Amino acid sequence: MLEKRILPLDQSHMGREVRRVTGLSPARLDDLMAHDEAFWFYRLMQKHYDGT
C-alpha cells in the first residue's frame, strides 16, 4: 500500500530537501530547468514523473 510514507513532507520541508540535494532554491532550479541546457536531465525526470 502507498498509504504509508517514509517522510511526511510539507512544502517547507520539500523546499529544504530540494536545496540540500541540488544546492539550489526550488525557484532557481525551476528557472534553470526551463532555460539552461545543462539541466536536461532534470527536464527528462520531470517528464517521466509527470507522465508526459
C-alpha contacts under 8 A as a table, 3 or more apart, distances in Angstrom:
res1	aa1	res2	aa2	distance
1	M	4	K	6.93
2	L	5	R	7.10
5	R	8	P	6.26
9	L	12	S	7.85
9	L	13	H	5.47
9	L	14	M	5.88
10	D	13	H	5.36
10	D	14	M	6.13
11	Q	14	M	5.09
11	Q	15	G	6.21
12	S	15	G	5.11
12	S	16	R	6.35
13	H	16	R	5.16
13	H	17	E	6.16
14	M	17	E	4.97
14	M	18	V	6.15
15	G	18	V	5.15
15	G	19	R	6.30
15	G	25	S	7.08
15	G	26	P	6.08
16	R	19	R	5.08
16	R	20	R	6.07
17	E	20	R	4.95
17	E	21	V	6.09
18	V	21	V	5.30
18	V	22	T	5.87
18	V	23	G	7.43
18	V	24	L	7.06
18	V	25	S	6.87
18	V	26	P	6.28
19	R	22	T	5.34
19	R	23	G	4.70
19	R	24	L	4.84
19	R	25	S	5.22
19	R	26	P	6.88
20	R	23	G	5.57
20	R	24	L	7.79
24	L	28	R	6.04
24	L	29	L	5.90
25	S	28	R	5.18
25	S	29	L	6.13
26	P	29	L	5.06
26	P	30	D	6.15
27	A	30	D	5.14
27	A	31	D	6.26
28	R	31	D	5.05
28	R	32	L	6.12
29	L	32	L	5.12
29	L	33	M	6.00
30	D	33	M	5.11
30	D	34	A	6.25
31	D	34	A	5.17
31	D	35	H	6.17
31	D	36	D	7.94
32	L	35	H	5.16
32	L	36	D	4.97
32	L	39	F	6.55
33	M	36	D	5.95
33	M	37	E	7.69
33	M	39	F	5.28
33	M	40	W	7.00
33	M	42	Y	6.48
33	M	43	R	6.12
34	A	43	R	7.94
36	D	39	F	5.76
36	D	40	W	7.73
37	E	40	W	5.62
38	A	41	F	7.85
39	F	42	Y	5.52
39	F	43	R	6.73
40	W	43	R	5.11
40	W	44	L	6.20
41	F	44	L	4.96
41	F	45	M	6.18
42	Y	45	M	5.09
42	Y	46	Q	6.05
43	R	46	Q	4.99
43	R	47	K	6.23
44	L	47	K	5.23
44	L	48	H	6.25
45	M	48	H	4.92
45	M	49	Y	6.18
46	Q	49	Y	5.29
46	Q	50	D	5.90
47	K	50	D	5.08
47	K	51	G	5.90
47	K	52	T	5.17
48	H	51	G	5.29
48	H	52	T	6.61
49	Y	52	T	7.88
